[in-house]
Amino acid sequence: MFLDIACFFRSEKADFISSILKSDRVDAAAVMRDLEDKCFLTVSYNRLEMHDLLHTMGKEIGYESSVKREGKRTRLWNPKDIRHVLEQST
């Protein structure tokens, strides 16, 4: 969930993120509280924030893990990567 927040949801409302990321197996609100307790993110005025270095690190980890599994990427946010995947899929 840390990578999802770093890649897509930084500065979004906590309740919005929780509603998107919750599932039958994962309590998103509890995971976010755990990440906050470990100082990976902060909640300010109901918005999730994280330090710039943690944000950059999370995006790099997400990118590197996606590149290694090119046919099975899980996180796309770079327009060039999105275009490449769409062009290769057709």
C-alpha positions as CSV (number, residue, x, y, z in Angstrom):
1,M,0.0,0.0,0.0
2,F,3.0,2.3,0.6
3,L,3.9,2.1,-3.1
4,D,0.3,2.8,-4.2
5,I,0.2,5.9,-2.0
6,A,3.6,7.0,-3.2
7,C,2.8,6.5,-6.9
8,F,-0.8,7.7,-7.1
9,F,-2.3,9.1,-3.9
10,R,0.1,11.6,-2.3
11,S,-1.9,14.6,-1.0
12,E,-5.2,12.9,-1.5
13,K,-7.9,12.7,1.1
14,A,-7.4,9.8,3.5
15,D,-11.0,8.6,3.4
16,F,-11.0,8.6,-0.4
17,I,-7.8,6.5,-0.5
18,S,-9.1,4.1,2.1
19,S,-12.3,3.6,0.1
20,I,-10.3,2.8,-3.0
21,L,-7.7,0.5,-1.5
22,K,-9.9,-1.4,1.0
23,S,-10.6,-5.0,0.3
24,D,-12.0,-8.1,2.0
25,R,-8.4,-9.0,3.1
26,V,-7.0,-5.6,3.9
27,D,-8.2,-2.9,6.2
28,A,-6.7,0.1,4.4
29,A,-7.4,2.5,7.3
30,A,-5.4,0.3,9.6
31,V,-2.5,0.0,7.1
32,M,-2.4,3.8,6.7
33,R,-2.4,4.2,10.5
34,D,0.5,1.7,10.7
35,L,2.4,3.6,8.0
36,E,1.8,6.8,9.9
37,D,3.0,5.2,13.2
38,K,6.2,4.2,11.3
39,C,6.6,7.8,10.0
40,F,6.2,6.8,6.3
41,L,3.4,9.2,6.0
42,T,1.4,11.8,7.8
43,V,-2.2,12.8,7.9
44,S,-2.9,16.5,7.9
45,Y,-6.4,17.9,7.5
46,N,-7.5,14.4,6.3
47,R,-4.9,14.4,3.5
48,L,-2.0,11.9,3.3
49,E,1.4,13.4,2.9
50,M,4.9,12.0,2.8
51,H,8.4,13.4,2.8
52,D,9.7,14.2,-0.7
53,L,12.5,11.6,-0.3
54,L,10.1,8.8,0.7
55,H,7.8,9.8,-2.2
56,T,10.7,9.6,-4.7
57,M,12.0,6.3,-3.2
58,G,8.5,4.8,-3.4
59,K,8.1,5.8,-7.0
60,E,11.5,4.5,-7.9
61,I,10.7,1.1,-6.3
62,G,7.4,1.0,-8.1
63,Y,9.1,1.8,-11.4
64,E,11.9,-0.7,-11.0
65,S,9.6,-3.5,-10.0
66,S,7.4,-2.7,-13.0
67,V,10.3,-2.6,-15.5
68,K,11.5,-6.1,-14.3
69,R,8.1,-7.5,-15.1
70,E,7.4,-5.6,-18.3
71,G,4.5,-7.8,-19.4
72,K,2.9,-7.7,-15.9
73,R,3.3,-4.1,-14.8
74,T,1.2,-3.1,-11.9
75,R,1.8,0.6,-11.7
76,L,1.9,3.0,-14.6
77,W,2.0,6.8,-14.1
78,N,4.7,7.9,-16.6
79,P,3.1,9.0,-19.9
80,K,5.9,7.4,-22.0
81,D,5.5,4.1,-20.2
82,I,1.7,4.2,-20.6
83,R,2.0,4.9,-24.3
84,H,4.6,2.1,-24.7
85,V,2.4,-0.5,-23.0
86,L,-0.7,0.6,-25.0
87,E,1.2,0.4,-28.3
88,Q,2.7,-3.0,-27.4
89,S,-0.6,-4.4,-26.4
90,T,-2.4,-3.7,-29.7
